[in-house]
Amino acid sequence: MKETERISAYQFGVLVFFFTTGTSILAVPAVLAEKSGQDAWLAAVAGTLAGMVIIALYGVLARCYPGMSLFEAMEWVLGRWIGKVMVAVFIVVMMNYASSLLYYLGAFLQTEMLPNTPMPALNLLMLAAVLLGLFLGLETIARASEIFIVMYFLFLFLLFILLLPEIKVENIRPVFEHGAGTIARASFPLIEVFALNTVTMLVIYSVSTNSEKGAGRSMLVGSAISAAVIILLTLLCVTVLGGDNTAKQQYPGYELAKRIDIGNFIQRIESTMAFLWLITLFFKTSIYLYAATLGTSRLFGTGNYRTFILPLGTMAFLLSLTLFPSIIEFKEWRATVGVKLSILSGIVIPLLLAAVYVIRRKQLKRKKVAERC
């Protein structure tokens, strides 16, 4: 990465918002409602609160190695060779996530909007936009996020307002019917999507922002706003569709938008919800591939990450077509392999870095002083 490539703390916060929102606005309410019914919104509250704690801990971890990316910290804390192994593991995780998002996008568009369009064409269109952004650089992606965040909240506000007549408060009753244990278990998938995968943002936490303190605040603010959006959308799904119906839907957020009918005039604006989802997927996929290219550049000791954009992008495209033969296999992958990858990248690796840093703190500080001299 070029040394001159920098983004502001605000831009970093916007990217955190898009990243943590991710697939949540369409798919997460169904996952929550499947286990907790009409208490899905409470599971959303529990999941995002727990996730905020994890994200805050990521910020604490990042401050242990100021001025370093996550990849640099791995080699600095764990040593060159073990660090490179961890970098390689992280790259594999990022590539899996990027390919899964490409598949999810293609599956959604083919199922709901473009049934006669081959999935490879849909995946390729999304990938082309992502790769163009990566070639232009992180600064360009961050500036684009500033534009899209305005459009995002404008459309989201419009959806909230138009759905108000469809709300049935009785759909959330009885409140807390399933108990705290069930609600806590139901929140685990949200914690994974919302928080554990956000460890990826540590790749650009320190080296891509002008102020690390500002980056820490932006990370918390961006994730807090994302949490509010997820809770509100889950509450809307439950109050409009009902708990059982939300659980049965493949994309309850999209179904939610279909219910808008104002005077038989404002109808069928579900494409607005699809547009919001496409925006978040674009930025999340971009960050995954950006992290993978930076890691690969670090692994091979080259200074130009753009060299690896096309090869890794091609690999993600091929994986999106071969790794998930159908939506059923995709869901199974998410519930098994995907969860394990999230635990590995979001819990095991950060805990390993933190533990070794605590043990070797004095030695690492002396090493840093010696490097500066």
C-alpha positions as CSV (number, residue, x, y, z in Angstrom):
1,M,0.0,0.0,0.0
2,K,1.2,3.5,-0.8
3,E,2.3,5.5,2.2
4,T,0.3,8.5,0.9
5,E,-3.0,6.5,0.9
6,R,-5.0,7.8,3.8
7,I,-8.6,8.2,4.8
8,S,-10.2,10.3,7.5
9,A,-11.6,9.0,10.8
10,Y,-15.1,9.8,9.5
11,Q,-14.6,7.8,6.3
12,F,-13.3,4.9,8.4
13,G,-16.5,5.1,10.5
14,V,-18.7,5.0,7.4
15,L,-16.8,1.9,6.1
16,V,-17.3,0.3,9.5
17,F,-21.0,1.0,9.3
18,F,-21.3,-0.6,5.9
19,F,-19.2,-3.5,6.9
20,T,-21.0,-4.3,10.2
21,T,-24.4,-3.8,8.5
22,G,-23.4,-6.2,5.7
23,T,-26.0,-8.9,5.0
24,S,-28.0,-8.0,8.1
25,I,-30.7,-5.8,6.5
26,L,-32.1,-8.7,4.4
27,A,-31.2,-12.0,6.0
28,V,-30.5,-11.6,9.8
29,P,-34.1,-11.0,11.0
30,A,-35.0,-14.5,9.7
31,V,-32.1,-16.1,11.5
32,L,-33.0,-14.4,14.7
33,A,-36.8,-15.1,14.4
34,E,-36.2,-18.8,13.6
35,K,-35.0,-19.4,17.2
36,S,-36.7,-16.6,19.1
37,G,-39.9,-15.8,17.2
38,Q,-41.5,-12.5,18.1
39,D,-38.5,-11.9,20.5
40,A,-36.2,-11.6,17.5
41,W,-35.8,-7.8,18.1
42,L,-34.6,-8.6,21.7
43,A,-32.1,-11.1,20.2
44,A,-30.9,-8.3,17.9
45,V,-30.5,-6.0,20.9
46,A,-28.5,-8.7,22.8
47,G,-26.4,-9.6,19.8
48,T,-25.4,-6.0,18.9
49,L,-24.7,-5.1,22.5
50,A,-22.4,-8.1,22.9
51,G,-20.9,-7.3,19.5
52,M,-20.2,-3.7,20.5
53,V,-18.1,-5.0,23.5
54,I,-16.1,-7.2,21.1
55,I,-15.5,-4.4,18.7
56,A,-14.4,-2.1,21.5
57,L,-11.9,-4.8,22.5
58,Y,-10.6,-4.8,18.9
59,G,-9.9,-1.1,19.3
60,V,-8.0,-1.8,22.5
61,L,-5.9,-4.4,20.7
62,A,-5.2,-2.1,17.8
63,R,-3.8,0.5,20.2
64,C,-1.3,-2.0,21.5
65,Y,0.6,-1.7,18.1
66,P,0.1,1.9,17.1
67,G,1.0,2.8,13.5
68,M,0.8,-0.9,12.4
69,S,-1.7,-2.8,10.3
70,L,-3.0,-6.1,11.6
71,F,-0.6,-8.0,9.3
72,E,2.4,-6.0,10.5
73,A,1.4,-6.6,14.1
74,M,1.2,-10.4,13.5
75,E,4.9,-10.4,12.4
76,W,5.9,-7.9,15.1
77,V,4.3,-9.8,18.0
78,L,4.5,-13.4,16.9
79,G,7.8,-13.3,15.0
80,R,8.4,-13.4,11.3
81,W,7.6,-17.0,10.5
82,I,4.7,-17.6,12.8
83,G,3.4,-14.2,11.8
84,K,3.5,-15.0,8.1
85,V,1.6,-18.2,8.8
86,M,-1.1,-16.2,10.6
87,V,-1.2,-13.7,7.7
88,A,-1.7,-16.7,5.3
89,V,-4.5,-18.0,7.4
90,F,-6.2,-14.6,7.5
91,I,-5.9,-14.4,3.7
92,V,-7.7,-17.7,3.3
93,V,-10.5,-16.6,5.6
94,M,-10.9,-13.3,3.8
95,M,-11.1,-15.1,0.4
96,N,-13.7,-17.4,1.7
97,Y,-15.8,-14.5,2.9
98,A,-15.4,-12.5,-0.3
99,S,-16.5,-15.5,-2.4
100,S,-19.5,-16.2,-0.1
101,L,-20.7,-12.6,-0.5
102,L,-20.4,-12.8,-4.3
103,Y,-22.5,-16.0,-4.2
104,Y,-25.1,-14.6,-1.9
105,L,-25.5,-11.6,-4.1
106,G,-25.9,-13.7,-7.2
107,A,-28.4,-16.0,-5.5
108,F,-30.5,-13.1,-4.3
109,L,-30.6,-11.3,-7.6
110,Q,-31.3,-14.5,-9.5
111,T,-34.1,-15.6,-7.1
112,E,-35.8,-12.3,-6.6
113,M,-35.1,-9.9,-9.4
114,L,-33.3,-11.5,-12.5
115,P,-34.4,-15.1,-12.7
116,N,-33.3,-15.5,-16.3
117,T,-29.8,-14.1,-15.8
118,P,-27.0,-16.7,-15.2
119,M,-25.4,-16.4,-11.8
120,P,-21.9,-16.1,-13.2
121,A,-22.9,-12.9,-15.0
122,L,-24.4,-11.4,-11.8
123,N,-21.3,-12.4,-9.8
124,L,-19.0,-11.0,-12.4
125,L,-20.8,-7.6,-12.6
126,M,-20.4,-7.2,-8.8
127,L,-16.8,-8.3,-8.9
128,A,-16.0,-5.9,-11.7
129,A,-17.2,-3.0,-9.6
130,V,-15.3,-4.2,-6.6
131,L,-12.0,-4.7,-8.6
132,L,-12.3,-1.2,-10.2
133,G,-12.6,0.3,-6.7
134,L,-9.6,-1.6,-5.5
135,F,-7.5,-0.5,-8.4
136,L,-8.5,3.1,-7.8
137,G,-7.5,2.6,-4.1
138,L,-8.8,2.8,-0.6
139,E,-9.1,6.6,-0.7
140,T,-11.5,6.3,-3.7
141,I,-13.6,3.6,-2.0
142,A,-13.8,5.7,1.2
143,R,-14.9,8.8,-0.7
144,A,-17.6,6.8,-2.5
145,S,-18.8,5.6,0.9
146,E,-19.4,9.3,1.9
147,I,-21.7,9.7,-1.1
148,F,-23.5,6.4,-0.7
149,I,-24.1,6.9,3.1
150,V,-26.3,9.9,2.4
151,M,-28.4,7.9,-0.2
152,Y,-28.5,5.0,2.1
153,F,-30.1,6.8,5.0
154,L,-32.4,8.7,2.7
155,F,-33.8,5.5,1.3
156,L,-33.8,3.8,4.7
157,F,-35.8,6.7,6.2
158,L,-38.3,6.5,3.4
159,L,-38.8,2.8,4.0
160,F,-39.4,3.4,7.7
161,I,-41.9,6.1,7.1
162,L,-43.8,4.1,4.4
163,L,-44.0,1.0,6.6
164,L,-45.5,2.8,9.6
165,P,-49.1,2.0,8.5
166,E,-48.3,-1.7,8.3
167,I,-47.0,-2.0,11.8
168,K,-49.0,-4.3,14.2
169,V,-47.8,-3.9,17.7
170,E,-49.6,-7.1,18.8
171,N,-47.1,-9.1,16.7
172,I,-44.4,-8.6,19.3
173,R,-46.6,-9.9,22.1
174,P,-46.0,-11.7,24.4
175,V,-42.6,-10.0,25.0
176,F,-39.9,-12.2,26.4
177,E,-41.9,-15.4,25.8
178,H,-38.9,-17.5,24.9
179,G,-36.8,-16.6,27.9
180,A,-33.3,-15.1,28.2
181,G,-31.5,-18.3,27.4
182,T,-33.2,-18.8,24.0
183,I,-32.8,-15.1,23.1
184,A,-29.1,-15.3,24.0
185,R,-28.6,-18.4,21.8
186,A,-30.5,-16.8,19.0
187,S,-28.2,-13.8,19.1
188,F,-25.0,-15.8,18.4
189,P,-25.3,-15.7,14.5
190,L,-25.7,-11.9,14.7
191,I,-22.6,-11.6,17.0
192,E,-20.6,-13.5,14.3
193,V,-21.8,-11.4,11.4
194,F,-21.9,-8.1,13.2
195,A,-18.8,-8.3,15.4
196,L,-16.4,-11.2,14.8
197,N,-15.8,-10.4,11.1
198,T,-15.2,-6.8,12.0
199,V,-11.6,-7.8,13.0
200,T,-10.9,-7.3,9.3
201,M,-11.2,-3.5,9.8
202,L,-8.0,-3.7,11.9
203,V,-6.1,-4.1,8.7
204,I,-6.8,-0.4,7.9
205,Y,-7.4,0.8,11.5
206,S,-4.0,2.4,12.1
207,V,-2.2,2.9,8.9
208,S,-5.1,4.3,6.9
209,T,-6.4,6.9,9.2
210,N,-5.0,10.3,10.2
211,S,-5.9,9.9,13.8
212,E,-5.9,6.5,15.7
213,K,-7.9,8.0,18.5
214,G,-10.4,9.3,16.0
215,A,-10.4,5.9,14.3
216,G,-11.3,4.2,17.6
217,R,-14.2,6.5,18.2
218,S,-15.3,6.2,14.6
219,M,-15.2,2.4,14.9
220,L,-17.5,2.5,17.9
221,V,-19.9,5.1,16.4
222,G,-20.1,3.4,13.1
223,S,-20.9,0.0,14.7
224,A,-23.4,1.6,17.1
225,I,-25.3,3.2,14.2
226,S,-25.2,-0.1,12.4
227,A,-26.6,-1.8,15.5
228,A,-29.5,0.7,15.7
229,V,-30.3,0.0,12.0
230,I,-30.3,-3.8,12.6
231,I,-32.5,-3.6,15.7
232,L,-35.0,-1.3,13.9
233,L,-35.2,-3.4,10.8
234,T,-35.6,-6.6,12.9
235,L,-38.4,-4.9,14.9
236,L,-40.1,-3.8,11.7
237,C,-39.9,-7.3,10.3
238,V,-41.5,-8.8,13.4
239,T,-44.2,-6.1,13.8
240,V,-45.1,-6.1,10.1
241,L,-44.6,-9.7,9.0
242,G,-44.9,-11.4,12.4
243,G,-42.4,-13.6,14.1
244,D,-43.3,-16.9,12.4
245,N,-43.6,-15.3,8.9
246,T,-40.2,-13.6,9.4
247,A,-38.6,-16.9,10.2
248,K,-40.0,-18.5,7.1
249,Q,-38.7,-15.8,4.7
250,Q,-35.4,-16.2,2.8
251,Y,-35.0,-12.4,2.7
252,P,-37.4,-10.9,5.2
253,G,-36.0,-7.4,4.7
254,Y,-36.9,-7.6,1.0
255,E,-40.4,-9.1,1.8
256,L,-40.8,-6.2,4.2
257,A,-40.5,-3.6,1.4
258,K,-43.0,-5.6,-0.7
259,R,-45.7,-4.8,1.9
260,I,-45.6,-1.1,1.3
261,D,-48.8,0.0,-0.3
262,I,-49.9,3.6,0.1
263,G,-53.2,4.4,-1.5
264,N,-52.7,1.8,-4.2
265,F,-50.2,4.3,-5.6
266,I,-46.8,3.8,-3.9
267,Q,-46.2,0.0,-4.4
268,R,-43.5,-2.5,-5.4
269,I,-40.6,-0.4,-4.2
270,E,-38.7,-3.5,-2.9
271,S,-35.9,-2.6,-5.3
272,T,-35.1,0.2,-2.9
273,M,-34.2,-2.4,-0.2
274,A,-32.2,-4.4,-2.7
275,F,-30.3,-1.2,-3.6
276,L,-29.4,-0.7,0.1
277,W,-28.2,-4.2,0.4
278,L,-26.1,-4.0,-2.8
279,I,-24.4,-0.9,-1.4
280,T,-23.4,-2.7,1.8
281,L,-22.3,-5.8,0.0
282,F,-20.1,-3.8,-2.4
283,F,-18.2,-2.1,0.5
284,K,-18.0,-5.3,2.6
285,T,-16.7,-7.4,-0.4
286,S,-14.3,-4.6,-1.3
287,I,-12.8,-4.5,2.3
288,Y,-12.4,-8.3,2.3
289,L,-10.6,-8.4,-1.0
290,Y,-8.6,-5.3,0.0
291,A,-7.4,-7.1,3.1
292,A,-6.6,-10.2,1.2
293,T,-4.5,-8.3,-1.4
294,L,-2.7,-6.4,1.3
295,G,-2.0,-9.6,3.2
296,T,-0.7,-11.3,0.1
297,S,1.5,-8.3,-0.7
298,R,2.9,-8.6,2.8
299,L,3.4,-12.3,2.5
300,F,5.5,-12.0,-0.7
301,G,7.3,-8.9,0.4
302,T,6.1,-6.7,-2.4
303,G,5.2,-3.0,-2.0
304,N,2.3,-2.9,-4.6
305,Y,-0.8,-4.7,-3.5
306,R,-2.5,-3.9,-6.8
307,T,-0.4,-6.7,-8.4
308,F,-2.6,-9.3,-6.6
309,I,-6.0,-7.7,-7.2
310,L,-6.8,-9.5,-10.4
311,P,-5.5,-12.9,-9.4
312,L,-7.3,-12.9,-6.1
313,G,-10.5,-11.4,-7.6
314,T,-10.5,-14.2,-10.2
315,M,-10.0,-16.8,-7.4
316,A,-12.9,-15.3,-5.4
317,F,-15.1,-15.4,-8.6
318,L,-14.3,-19.1,-9.2
319,L,-14.9,-20.0,-5.5
320,S,-18.3,-18.3,-5.6
321,L,-19.3,-20.6,-8.4
322,T,-17.8,-23.8,-7.1
323,L,-17.8,-23.6,-3.3
324,F,-21.6,-23.3,-3.0
325,P,-23.6,-25.5,-5.4
326,S,-26.9,-24.3,-4.0
327,I,-28.4,-22.0,-1.4
328,I,-28.9,-25.0,0.9
329,E,-25.2,-25.8,0.8
330,F,-24.4,-22.2,1.3
331,K,-26.5,-22.1,4.5
332,E,-24.8,-25.3,5.7
333,W,-21.4,-23.7,5.0
334,R,-22.4,-20.6,6.9
335,A,-23.5,-22.6,9.9
336,T,-20.4,-24.8,10.0
337,V,-17.3,-23.7,8.1
338,G,-18.3,-20.0,8.2
339,V,-18.8,-20.0,11.9
340,K,-15.4,-21.8,12.5
341,L,-13.6,-19.2,10.2
342,S,-15.2,-16.4,12.2
343,I,-14.1,-17.8,15.5
344,L,-10.6,-18.4,14.1
345,S,-10.2,-14.8,12.7
346,G,-12.3,-13.0,15.2
347,I,-11.5,-14.7,18.5
348,V,-8.5,-17.1,18.2
349,I,-6.1,-14.8,16.3
350,P,-6.9,-11.6,18.3
351,L,-6.6,-13.6,21.6
352,L,-3.3,-15.0,20.5
353,L,-1.9,-11.6,19.6
354,A,-3.1,-10.1,22.9
355,A,-1.7,-13.0,25.0
356,V,1.7,-12.9,23.3
357,Y,1.8,-9.1,23.5
358,V,1.1,-9.2,27.3
359,I,3.8,-11.9,27.8
360,R,6.4,-10.2,25.6
361,R,5.5,-6.5,26.2
362,K,8.8,-5.3,27.6
363,Q,10.8,-7.2,24.9
364,L,8.6,-5.8,22.2
365,K,9.0,-2.3,23.4
366,R,12.8,-2.7,23.4
367,K,12.6,-4.1,19.9
368,K,10.5,-1.2,18.7
369,V,13.0,1.3,20.3
370,A,15.9,-0.5,18.6
371,E,14.2,-0.4,15.2
372,R,13.6,3.3,15.5
373,C,17.3,3.9,16.4
